[in-house]
Amino acid sequence: MARHRVGHGSRPFAAPGRPPRPHAEEQPMSALALSVVLSFVSAVAYAGGAIVQEQVALSSSGAQQYAPLRRPGWWAAVGLNGLGAVLHVVALAYGPLSLVQPLGALTIVFALPMAALFVGRRAGATAWRGALMATLGLAGLLALVGASGAQSLDGSQRVAAAVGTVAAVVTLMVAARAVHRHPAVRSILLATASGVAFGMSSVFTKTVAVDWTGGVSAADLPSLAVIGVLATAGMLLSQASYRGAGLAAPLATLTVVNPVVAAAVGITMFGETFRYGTTGTALALSCGVVAAGGLILLTTERLAREHEAAAGAVTADTGAVPVAADEPAVAKAVGRQADDPAELLLAELTVPEDVTLPVTVPAAAAGPDAADPAAVPLMPYAPFYGGPYVPVPAPDRHLARVRS
């Protein structure tokens, strides 16, 4: 007797104890989707690490601004950054470089709402515009960089790359030291140095990975040492860059400089090129300009905040109370008398409150109509082009004449 299996559609019921084989379209998640999810989680981890670093920097001083080793929060930031790096490498194993690398730029976009949610630091409209410009420019630039074959650096190229990196990092640190009175500029310089260190550590990592395809060799120990030094320097410099400069500007600078340096070395030393020939090169340059414009917006926004804070500190120290003037009227007056220094001075005049001076008038020698000194009112100070003006009491014309 022949045995028949009852079918349902195009898929028969399997024998008892044998689970049916799933179709290809029933896989829970494709490799491409997995790489996208890992890239998103990696960006969130990087953003969380940056927020923790910025909070640690706010409460650190002296030598601790570079390496607060006794702060548990700093080690948590190190762990988050390490987690982001591991997830990024795993995402590269499942997805193409042209997709995973641009998604790493989302760290800037994730960091701003996360900072507002967890630490109450809200970003203004200018900061959001700068962050979006930096993200879009970086994503476009990385998407246009073409991949090349497996290629490593020879001994002389490795020495030149290491020496050039150290020179660039030291120069940026010296420049940051010279402008320590301007926290925003100092932060950008330190973040740039951190990005250079991280980017070149990626270059040496790729070199060692290519060398290890033919087997692990002890000749790569100097390169491994360079990777450790550059990664440590990048972490310490990034920690110092968050002190006194907020979150958005140093994070955006680090996020942009790191892959740009790696891509530049890839183009000059590994034979990588931009996609689509001349058109791709022009588009890449345009994306670089957009990313640079975003960084400039973030920097100027931070400089404006520093200027407002300095002006508020000066007002608090002097005790002056600004006059609540009608802004349209002041603007109209300034526009009408743009060439008159007196009008400009009066428009921004700060007047002390409730300052009066008692003025007494001596009584007449005789006469029934002599003025009472107590009846003379208090004469207030009045502003006269920024300085106090004390009116002089005039004699009373109705005093009785003294007859001889």
ABEGO torsion letter per residue (X at the ends): XBBBBBBBEABBBBBBGBBBBBBAAABABBAAAAAAAAAAAAAAAAAAAAAAAAAAAAABBEAAAABBAABAAAAAAAAAAAAAAAAAAAAAAABBAAAAAAAAAAAAAAAAAAAAAAAGBBBBAAAAAAAAAAAAAAAAAAAABBBBBBBBBBAAAAAAAAAAAAAAAAAAAAAAAAAAABAAAAAAAAAAAAAAAAAAAAAAAAAAAAAAAAEBBAAAAAAAAAAAAAAAAAAAAAAAAABGAEAAAAAAAAAAAAAAAAAAAAAAAAGBBBBGEAAAAAAAAAAAAAAAAAAAAAAAAAAAAAAAAAAAAAAAAAGBBBBBBBAAAAAAAAAABAABAAAAAAAABBBBBGBBBBBBBBBBABEAABBBAAABBBBBBBBBGGBBBBBBBBBBAABBBBBX
